[in-house]
Amino acid sequence: MPTDVDAWLLAGDPAIRWQTMADLVDASPDEVTAERAEVARSGWGARLLALHDDQGWAGGACFPSRETWTPPPEVVGDPEGQPWTATLPTLRLLQALGVEPGDPAVQEAVTAVRERGRWEYAGEPFFEGEVEPCINGGAVAVGAYFGQDVDGIVRRLLGEQLADGGWNCEAENGSTRSSFHTTICVLEGLLAYERAGGAIPIADARSRGNEYLLQRNLFRRASTGEVADDAFLEFSFPPQWHYDVLRALDYFRDAGGPPDPRMAQAVEHVRAKQQPDGTWPLENTHPGLMHFALEDGDGEPSRWNTLRALRVLRWYDAA
């Protein structure tokens, strides 16, 4: 029997419904499959797919084209922030929605990206990646999820892993210490690649990256034990390239296996964020334009954060 919060989640978009059915209420596989198929046909997923152009979204890979893309009326957010309407953030959102990769509308859009999508950095083909590991981690994640060849990017990322186990986009400028932000982006990509049956062995690299986060209890400085960034303790959706402990815990849950004891502080922080009505709020929305609103705004109950928090706690408490 669903709880009131489960019923509230099941009243949301198909992307929320199918994941609630799969991760929280133990619906049958046939029911989950049928609901998941709706993501590409209605709601947020269908709206995003309808917006694709001949090379992806908004005429650009990381950033909308200033020459060819004009924000439509339904676009929301802060125009002064980093825009989130181009191809990479849109594909990452479709992946988070759990859209079926084999759906014809999805394949049409991804084919356009593969054949004509180019990075702003030096015009590289989209699924060959560019130079920043945080961006390339995202490209591996979506490429693997949507059935594309991303072996070249994976090889590059493996060669860029730092001595402490993580990754940092500032390594090319001399940094020898990893970044929480970059590391989670790469780890999510490597997990998607591993799950898709990628030919390049990545288990050791992913294990070392996991250790980078776990040695820091998912949010603390290794040197002092202090909170590395207060923003790591606020939960946003979509997270874009930003790190937070809910994102990290959901990654570890998705990877499977028992929770590590070093996650305990982060888990208790998630637990403490639950509101009296059983939900979790949206926090720290990252400034920038989005195709359309997914939630009611910071401080309001968030179906995304509630879904992710509940499934993390279910996984953790079951162990």
N, C-alpha and C positions, 0 to 999 in steps of 0.2 A: 504494500500500500504506500504510494508516494506521500512524502511529508508535504506540508504547505509550501516549503521552499522548493521541493522537487516539482510540485505542481506549477509554481511560478516560473521555474526554468522551462518546463514543458510547454508553457504558453508563449515562449519566445520564438525567435527565428528558427527555421529548420536546422541551421548550423548548431544552435544551442540544444535543440530538441534531440538530435541524433546522438550527440555526445553525452547528454544527460541520460538518455536511454541506455547507452553502452556502458558508461562509467559509474553511474549512480543507482539506477533502478533495475539493472539486470534484465532489460527487455530481451526478447528472443533475438537471435541473429537475423532472422528474416525481417523482423520489425525494424531493427537497426538499419539494415541494408536498404529497406524501402524508404525510411526517413532520410537517410544520407543522400539518396538519389535526388531528393527534393532540393538540395542545396544549389544545384546548378539550374534548377527550373523555377525557383521562386525565392523571394526574400533577398538578403544581402548578396548571396552568391550570384544569382541571376542578374542583379543590378550591376555588379562589377563586370561580369562577362559581357554584358551589353555595351560597356564603355570601351572595349578594346579597339585599337586601331590597327593599321597595317604593320606595325612593328612592336606592339605591346600596349602600353597605356600612356596617355598624355604626351606622346611623341618623344619619350626619353626613357633611359634606363634607370638612373637614380633621380633625375630631376626632370620636370616637365619641360617640353620645348617652348621657348619664348616665342618662336616663330609660328608654330602650328597649333598650340594648345591655348584655348581660352576657357577659363573656369566656367562651367555651367552653373545655373542658379542654385542647384542643390548642394554645391560644394560648401563645406563648413570649415571653421577653424581660423587660426591666426595667419594672415597672409605674410606676416613678418618672420614666421618660423620656417623651418625646413619643410618643404612640401612633401606630402606622402601619397601623391597621386600617380607617380610614374610607375614603370614596370616592376622594379624589384619590390617596393613596398606593397604593391597590389598583389603580386604573386604570393608574397609571404602571407598576406591576409587571406587569400584564397586557400592556401595551405592550412592556416589556422582554422578556417571554417570547415576544413575536412572535405572540400569538394572532391567528387570522384575524378581522378586523373583521366580515366578513359571516356568520360562523357564527351560526346561530339563537339559541344560548344567549347569545352575546355581544350580539347585537342586543336581546334581551329585557332584559338588564341595563342596557345603555346607554340604552334607551328609558325605563326607570324613572328613571335619572339625569336625563335631559333633561326629563321631564315633572314630576318631583316633587323632584329634588335641589335643595337650597338651601344657600347659604353661611352660615356662622355670623355673619359680619360684620354684614350687614344684610338677610339673607333673600333675596339676589339669586339668580335661577335659575343653576344650576351653569354652564352653557355661556355665560353672560353675564359670568362672572368676578366678582372682588371688587376689593380696592384694592391689594394687595401684588403687585409685579411678579414676585417669585419664585413665588408661588402662581399668578398668572395665566399665567406661562410654562408651568407644568405643565398648567394647564387648556387652553391652546392646543395643547400637545403631544398630550394625550389626545383632545381634541375633534377635531383635524385627523385623527389616526390612525383614530378611530372614526367619521369621516364626519359630524361635526356642524358647525354654523355657528358659528364663533368670530371672525367678522370684527370684531365690536365690541371684543373683547379685544385683537385685533391692533392696531386703531387706537389704543387706549389705550396699549399698550406702545410703539408708535412715537413717541407724544408724550412718553413718559417717558424716552427714551434721553438719557443725560447727555453732556456735552461731551467726556468722555474716551472715549466709544464704548460704554460698558457701562451697566449698570442697578444700582440699589441700592434695597432696600426701605426704607432709611432716608432716601431723598430727600425724602419728605413731612415729615421732621423736620429738614430743612435740609442733609443731606449732599449734597455736590457731587462726591464721588468714588465710583466704582463699586465693586461687590463681586464677587469671583470667584464666590461662591455664586449670587447673583441672576443674574449675567450668563450663566452656563452654563445655568441653568433657562430663561431667555428664549431663548437661542440654540437650544437643543434644540426649543423650541416653534416658533420661526420656521422651522427646518429642516423640521419635520413639516408645517407649514402650506404651505411652498413645495412640498414633495413631493406634497402632496394637491391641488395646483393652485389654491391660494387666489387670490382675485381681487385682493387688495391687494398692490402691489409692496413687497417687503421685502428685496430683494437688497442694497441699499445699507446698510440698518440691520444686516443680518447681517454684511456685510463690515466695518463699523465695530466691531461687537462682537467679531468674530474678531481684529481688530487690537488691541483692548484686551488680549486674552489673549496674543497673539503678541509684542507689545511687552514683555511681562513674562516671556517664555520659558515661559509657562504656569504659573509658580509663584513668580516673584520680584517684589519691590517695584520699581516704576518709579523710585522716588526713590533707593534705596540699592543695589539689586541683591541684597539679602538675601532668603532664603526668607521668603515672606510668612506662612506658617503651616506648621509641621511636619506638621500633619494632611493637608496637600495632597499629601504624599509617601507616604501610606498609602492602601491600596486597599480600599474597603468595597463590599459589595453586600447589599441595594440601597443606592445612595448617598443616596436620599431627596432633600433639598434641598441636600446638602453637596457641595462641590467637591473633586475630587482630580485629579491629572494623568492617571490612567488614564481617568477619565470624559471629560476634555477631549480626549485623544487619540482615544478611540473616537468622540467626536462629529465630529472632523475627518475621521477615516477614513470614517465614515458619510456625510459630506457629499460625499466624492469629491474628485478632483483630486490633484495631487502634494503631498507633504508640504512644509511651509515649513521652511527651514533653522533657524529659530528654535525649532523643536520638538526639536532634537537633544539638549539636556540632559535634557529630560523623557523622551525615548525611552530614553536610556542609563540613566536611573534605573529605568524599567520593566524593562529588560533585566537590570539588576543584581539585581532582586528574584527572579529565577527560581531555584528551589531545585534541588539536585543531581538530584532525580528528574524534573525537567522541568516541574514545576507551579509555580503561584504560590499563596501562602497568602491566606486571608481575614484582613483587618486592620481594626481600628477600627470594629467594628459599632456603629452609632448606637443609643444606648439607647432603649428603647421596646418596646411590645408589637407582635408580628407575628402574623398568622393562624396560622402554623406555621413550623417551621425549614426553611430552604432549604439550609443547609450545616452542617458539624459544629462550627463555632465558630472564633473568632479563633486564629490560629496553625496551623490545620489546612489541608491542601490544599483549594483552592477551585476548583470547576469553573467558576464564573462568572468569577473573576478570571483563570483560566488561559485560558479561551476568549477573553476580551476582550484580554488581553495578546498572545496568539499572533496574533490577527487584526490588531491594531495593528502588530506587528512585521512581519508578512507584507506589509502595505500599505507600510510605511515602507521596508523592505529591498528591495522590488520596484522602488522608484524610485531 
